[in-house]
Amino acid sequence: MRTIGLIGGMSWESTATYYQELNRGIRDRLGGLHSVACLLSSVDFAIVEDMQQRGDWEAAGEFLADHAKGLQRGGADCVVLCTNTMHRVFDDIASSISIPVLHIADGTAAALLDAHIGTVALLGTRYTMEQKFYRSRLEQKGLDVLIPDEHERAIVHDIIYNELCLGKVLDHSRAVYLDIVRSLADRGAEGVILGCTEIGLLLNEDNCPLPVFDTTLLHVETALDWALEPN
């Protein structure tokens, strides 16, 4: 088993899910007392969120690249960035180290194509929904990506930062998200990407009217496949 390096803390709520699901996945695949071989570098999200608000993506890239370098020095064989939004600086991180960085959108795109879905709704932070860094990666795989309207995008973003990142999981917010998903389904979406690693706290296959593609869980599967791949 190769060692997975995790850059977490953005937020720690979803990073806990990564750690839990990685261990569950290893247990299910290998059995017995096996658990995941991993290193975690967990950042102070307040520092990163301030860089996001200021639009200082260069500083954010340098900051996270330093954490990636630390993971490589510590013995990680790959890096998993436990956030969708900060894939905005994926190239900065990947170019700073000599081990692979596993992009969160790639496993999601593969799962969508395997499910024969061509048009998909994307929920996430404003940065993920509105900027090109994430949507373009999906579109390059042949997917059509729909995002909520401006008012709905503000609601989705605010719930992430003011509730989910703080561990608040509210039924009212779940109902709001479901209404937004239904409006995207009316526009032609065949599935929905949970494009923020916290959204899985609200939506899942059991309560959503569209097939759900949870980027956290799909990223975990990508990392497990890589970690267990024969050298």
Beta strands, then each sheet from edge to edge (+ up, - down):
strand 1: 4-8
strand 2: 38-42
strand 3: 78-81
strand 4: 119-123
strand 5: 144-146
strand 6: 191-194
strand 7: 212-214
sheet 1: 2+ 1+ 3+
sheet 2: 5+ 4+ 6+ 7+
end
